[in-house]
């Protein structure tokens, strides 16, 4: 039991060290690039930590950390998704742009149940706007 606690503690220290180093790298990269490219000011360590946390929240979640873990997919599901993607790509290979658009719309309507709301033709919506303005 003590050995497990020691390994867990050591793992926590390693995680903190890697996280601190990543924050330092973000700060150094920001201070080396952003002021010379865009003209913004430099940032300190804690601002870099906040920037890293914010970007992680907005863009990537907290993959693998307890409740906040990303979507875990099992091997068979990945294989099935990969197979379906290849089947769709093969079907659409010889289609024109309009045929591809209509195929995707019908596919969305069929499988997701919301395709009709999001698949209105842009040309139709522009014509509708013009008739309502006149």
PASEBA-1860 file (N, C-alpha, C; in nm, 3 decimals):
! residues 134
1> XXXXXXXX> 0.082/-0.119/0.000/0.000/0.000/0.000/0.087/0.126/0.000 ~ 0.194/0.126/0.081/0.282/0.242/0.085/0.353/0.262/-0.048 ~ 0.387/0.153/-0.114/0.453/0.162/-0.243/0.362/0.229/-0.346 ~ 0.234/0.195/-0.342/0.137/0.255/-0.435/0.125/0.405/-0.410 ~ 0.119/0.443/-0.283/0.109/0.586/-0.248/0.233/0.661/-0.293 ~ 0.348/0.598/-0.277/0.472/0.661/-0.321/0.475/0.681/-0.471 ~ 0.431/0.580/-0.547/0.427/0.593/-0.692/0.327/0.699/-0.735 ~ 0.215/0.704/-0.665/0.113/0.803/-0.698/0.164/0.944/-0.670
9> XXXXXXXX> 0.232/0.960/-0.557/0.288/1.089/-0.522/0.395/1.131/-0.623 ~ 0.480/1.036/-0.659/0.585/1.063/-0.757/0.524/1.098/-0.893 ~ 0.418/1.027/-0.931/0.350/1.057/-1.056/0.289/1.196/-1.056 ~ 0.235/1.236/-0.939/0.180/1.371/-0.927/0.288/1.477/-0.941 ~ 0.404/1.451/-0.879/0.515/1.546/-0.892/0.565/1.556/-1.036 ~ 0.572/1.443/-1.104/0.615/1.443/-1.244/0.514/1.522/-1.329 ~ 0.385/1.499/-1.303/0.282/1.573/-1.377/0.296/1.723/-1.355 ~ 0.313/1.764/-1.229/0.328/1.907/-1.200/0.452/1.965/-1.267
17> XXXXXXXX> 0.561/1.890/-1.268/0.684/1.938/-1.332/0.664/1.954/-1.482 ~ 0.598/1.857/-1.544/0.573/1.865/-1.689/0.479/1.980/-1.720 ~ 0.375/1.997/-1.638/0.279/2.106/-1.658/0.348/2.242/-1.641 ~ 0.433/2.255/-1.540/0.506/2.379/-1.518/0.600/2.408/-1.634 ~ 0.665/2.305/-1.686/0.753/2.323/-1.801/0.674/2.363/-1.925 ~ 0.556/2.304/-1.944/0.472/2.341/-2.059/0.428/2.486/-2.050 ~ 0.394/2.531/-1.930/0.357/2.672/-1.911/0.475/2.763/-1.946 ~ 0.594/2.724/-1.902/0.713/2.804/-1.932/0.739/2.809/-2.083
25> XXXXXXXX> 0.715/2.698/-2.151/0.734/2.695/-2.296/0.632/2.786/-2.364 ~ 0.507/2.784/-2.320/0.404/2.873/-2.376/0.445/3.018/-2.355 ~ 0.492/3.051/-2.235/0.533/3.188/-2.205/0.650/3.230/-2.294 ~ 0.749/3.144/-2.307/0.866/3.177/-2.388/0.830/3.193/-2.536 ~ 0.746/3.103/-2.586/0.705/3.115/-2.726/0.624/3.242/-2.750 ~ 0.532/3.271/-2.659/0.451/3.392/-2.672/0.542/3.515/-2.673 ~ 0.631/3.523/-2.575/0.717/3.641/-2.563/0.817/3.653/-2.677 ~ 0.852/3.542/-2.739/0.945/3.547/-2.851/0.876/3.581/-2.983
33> XXXXXXXX> 0.749/3.539/-2.998/0.684/3.555/-3.128/0.579/3.666/-3.134 ~ 0.487/3.668/-3.043/0.370/3.756/-3.052/0.408/3.904/-3.051 ~ 0.495/3.952/-2.961/0.527/4.095/-2.964/0.590/4.140/-3.095 ~ 0.672/4.057/-3.156/0.737/4.097/-3.281/0.645/4.082/-3.401 ~ 0.550/3.989/-3.396/0.460/3.967/-3.510/0.340/4.061/-3.505 ~ 0.272/4.064/-3.390/0.146/4.138/-3.379/0.165/4.271/-3.306 ~ 0.263/4.277/-3.217/0.286/4.398/-3.142/0.221/4.400/-3.005 ~ 0.168/4.286/-2.960/0.109/4.278/-2.828/0.220/4.273/-2.724
41> XXXXXXXX> 0.184/4.294/-2.598/0.285/4.294/-2.493/0.324/4.151/-2.454 ~ 0.432/4.143/-2.379/0.476/4.013/-2.329/0.388/3.972/-2.211 ~ 0.394/3.844/-2.176/0.313/3.793/-2.065/0.405/3.731/-1.961 ~ 0.353/3.721/-1.837/0.432/3.657/-1.732/0.389/3.510/-1.719 ~ 0.449/3.442/-1.623/0.426/3.299/-1.606/0.279/3.268/-1.577 ~ 0.217/3.343/-1.488/0.079/3.314/-1.448/-0.020/3.347/-1.559 ~ 0.009/3.448/-1.640/-0.074/3.476/-1.756/-0.063/3.363/-1.858 ~ 0.057/3.308/-1.872/0.075/3.193/-1.961/-0.002/3.073/-1.911
49> XXXXXXXX> -0.003/3.054/-1.777/-0.080/2.943/-1.720/-0.228/2.962/-1.748 ~ -0.278/3.083/-1.731/-0.419/3.112/-1.761/-0.451/3.093/-1.908 ~ -0.360/3.137/-1.995/-0.380/3.119/-2.139/-0.384/2.972/-2.177 ~ -0.296/2.894/-2.117/-0.293/2.751/-2.145/-0.420/2.682/-2.096 ~ -0.464/2.718/-1.977/-0.586/2.661/-1.921/-0.707/2.700/-2.005 ~ -0.714/2.827/-2.043/-0.826/2.874/-2.125/-0.830/2.805/-2.261 ~ -0.716/2.794/-2.327/-0.713/2.728/-2.457/-0.748/2.580/-2.445 ~ -0.706/2.519/-2.336/-0.738/2.378/-2.315/-0.888/2.358/-2.293
57> XXXXXXXX> -0.948/2.450/-2.217/-1.092/2.442/-2.193/-1.171/2.464/-2.322 ~ -1.132/2.566/-2.399/-1.208/2.601/-2.519/-1.185/2.505/-2.635 ~ -1.065/2.455/-2.648/-1.032/2.376/-2.766/-1.022/2.226/-2.744 ~ -0.980/2.184/-2.626/-0.952/2.043/-2.614/-1.011/1.970/-2.498 ~ -1.075/2.038/-2.406/-1.123/1.968/-2.288/-1.006/1.925/-2.201 ~ -1.031/1.832/-2.113/-0.926/1.781/-2.026/-0.910/1.632/-2.052 ~ -0.871/1.593/-2.171/-0.863/1.454/-2.210/-0.789/1.366/-2.112 ~ -0.860/1.271/-2.054/-0.799/1.171/-1.971/-0.793/1.202/-1.823
65> XXXXXXXX> -0.848/1.313/-1.776/-0.843/1.346/-1.634/-0.978/1.323/-1.570 ~ -1.002/1.205/-1.519/-1.120/1.174/-1.441/-1.251/1.206/-1.513 ~ -1.337/1.280/-1.443/-1.468/1.314/-1.498/-1.458/1.399/-1.623 ~ -1.349/1.475/-1.633/-1.335/1.568/-1.743/-1.270/1.507/-1.865 ~ -1.258/1.376/-1.868/-1.191/1.307/-1.977/-1.263/1.324/-2.109 ~ -1.189/1.314/-2.215/-1.247/1.326/-2.348/-1.332/1.205/-2.381 ~ -1.378/1.200/-2.502/-1.461/1.089/-2.544/-1.373/0.966/-2.563 ~ -1.400/0.867/-2.484/-1.324/0.742/-2.498/-1.400/0.650/-2.591
73> XXXXXXXX> -1.332/0.607/-2.694/-1.397/0.522/-2.792/-1.326/0.388/-2.793 ~ -1.402/0.286/-2.809/-1.346/0.153/-2.811/-1.299/0.120/-2.951 ~ -1.208/0.025/-2.961/-1.146/-0.010/-3.088/-1.244/-0.044/-3.198 ~ -1.350/-0.120/-3.167/-1.446/-0.158/-3.270/-1.522/-0.038/-3.324 ~ -1.553/0.058/-3.236/-1.625/0.177/-3.282/-1.538/0.260/-3.376 ~ -1.411/0.272/-3.345/-1.320/0.346/-3.432/-1.312/0.279/-3.569 ~ -1.302/0.146/-3.568/-1.294/0.073/-3.694/-1.421/0.091/-3.775 ~ -1.536/0.088/-3.708/-1.664/0.105/-3.777/-1.675/0.246/-3.837
81> XXXXXXXX> -1.636/0.347/-3.761/-1.639/0.484/-3.812/-1.546/0.499/-3.933 ~ -1.428/0.440/-3.923/-1.332/0.446/-4.032/-1.388/0.378/-4.156 ~ -1.453/0.263/-4.138/-1.512/0.191/-4.250/-1.624/0.272/-4.314 ~ -1.710/0.332/-4.232/-1.820/0.412/-4.286/-1.769/0.535/-4.360 ~ -1.663/0.598/-4.307/-1.607/0.715/-4.374/-1.554/0.677/-4.512 ~ -1.486/0.562/-4.521/-1.434/0.518/-4.650/-1.546/0.483/-4.747 ~ -1.654/0.422/-4.696/-1.767/0.390/-4.783/-1.829/0.518/-4.839 ~ -1.847/0.619/-4.754/-1.904/0.745/-4.799/-1.813/0.814/-4.899
89> XXXXXXXX> -1.683/0.811/-4.873/-1.588/0.872/-4.965/-1.592/0.803/-5.102 ~ -1.602/0.670/-5.101/-1.607/0.598/-5.227/-1.736/0.628/-5.303 ~ -1.848/0.642/-5.231/-1.975/0.675/-5.298/-1.970/0.813/-5.361 ~ -1.905/0.906/-5.295/-1.906/1.045/-5.340/-1.795/1.077/-5.439 ~ -1.709/0.982/-5.466/-1.591/1.008/-5.548/-1.628/1.058/-5.687 ~ -1.728/0.999/-5.751/-1.761/1.034/-5.888/-1.883/1.126/-5.898 ~ -1.925/1.185/-5.788/-2.042/1.274/-5.789/-2.001/1.417/-5.820 ~ -2.095/1.491/-5.877/-2.072/1.634/-5.897/-2.089/1.704/-5.762
97> XXXXXXXX> -2.060/1.833/-5.760/-2.072/1.907/-5.635/-2.217/1.910/-5.586 ~ -2.312/1.931/-5.675/-2.453/1.934/-5.636/-2.501/1.797/-5.587 ~ -2.454/1.691/-5.654/-2.492/1.556/-5.611/-2.435/1.526/-5.472 ~ -2.310/1.570/-5.447/-2.251/1.550/-5.315/-2.330/1.625/-5.209 ~ -2.368/1.749/-5.239/-2.444/1.829/-5.145/-2.578/1.762/-5.112 ~ -2.646/1.715/-5.215/-2.776/1.651/-5.192/-2.759/1.518/-5.117 ~ -2.654/1.444/-5.146/-2.628/1.320/-5.075/-2.603/1.346/-4.927 ~ -2.523/1.447/-4.897/-2.494/1.479/-4.758/-2.620/1.526/-4.686
105> XXXXXXXX> -2.703/1.604/-4.752/-2.828/1.650/-4.690/-2.920/1.533/-4.659 ~ -2.934/1.443/-4.754/-3.021/1.327/-4.728/-2.963/1.240/-4.618 ~ -2.831/1.228/-4.616/-2.765/1.150/-4.512/-2.787/1.212/-4.375 ~ -2.778/1.343/-4.366/-2.801/1.411/-4.239/-2.947/1.397/-4.194 ~ -3.038/1.412/-4.287/-3.180/1.398/-4.253/-3.211/1.258/-4.203 ~ -3.153/1.160/-4.270/-3.179/1.020/-4.238/-3.126/0.981/-4.100 ~ -3.001/1.015/-4.074/-2.935/0.962/-3.956/-2.937/1.054/-3.836 ~ -2.949/1.183/-3.857/-2.942/1.274/-3.743/-3.076/1.335/-3.707
113> XXXXXXXX> -3.168/1.339/-3.799/-3.299/1.391/-3.770/-3.307/1.542/-3.768 ~ -3.197/1.611/-3.799/-3.202/1.757/-3.799/-3.155/1.817/-3.930 ~ -3.139/1.736/-4.030/-3.084/1.784/-4.156/-3.168/1.889/-4.223 ~ -3.299/1.881/-4.212/-3.385/1.976/-4.279/-3.364/2.117/-4.226 ~ -3.339/2.130/-4.097/-3.323/2.262/-4.038/-3.191/2.327/-4.080 ~ -3.087/2.247/-4.100/-2.957/2.301/-4.130/-2.918/2.290/-4.277 ~ -3.002/2.233/-4.359/-2.962/2.206/-4.496/-3.037/2.291/-4.597 ~ -3.085/2.406/-4.561/-3.151/2.492/-4.657/-3.048/2.544/-4.757
121> XXXXXXXX> -3.090/2.551/-4.881/-2.999/2.595/-4.985/-2.971/2.744/-4.967 ~ -2.846/2.783/-4.982/-2.808/2.923/-4.966/-2.874/3.011/-5.070 ~ -2.885/2.961/-5.192/-2.947/3.040/-5.299/-3.093/3.069/-5.266 ~ -3.163/2.970/-5.214/-3.303/2.989/-5.178/-3.318/3.091/-5.067 ~ -3.229/3.087/-4.969/-3.241/3.180/-4.858/-3.212/3.323/-4.905 ~ -3.120/3.342/-5.001/-3.094/3.475/-5.053/-3.214/3.526/-5.132 ~ -3.278/3.436/-5.208/-3.397/3.476/-5.285/-3.510/3.512/-5.188 ~ -3.524/3.436/-5.082/-3.627/3.466/-4.983/-3.605/3.602/-4.920
129> XXXXXX> -3.480/3.636/-4.891/-3.450/3.767/-4.833/-3.484/3.878/-4.929 ~ -3.454/3.856/-5.058/-3.482/3.959/-5.157/-3.631/3.982/-5.172 ~ -3.711/3.876/-5.166/-3.857/3.894/-5.182/-3.918/3.960/-5.060 ~ -3.865/3.937/-4.941/-3.919/4.000/-4.822/-3.880/4.146/-4.814 ~ -3.762/4.183/-4.870/-3.719/4.323/-4.868/-3.798/4.407/-4.966 ~ -3.847/4.347/-5.075/-3.919/4.424/-5.178/-4.059/4.445/-5.141
END
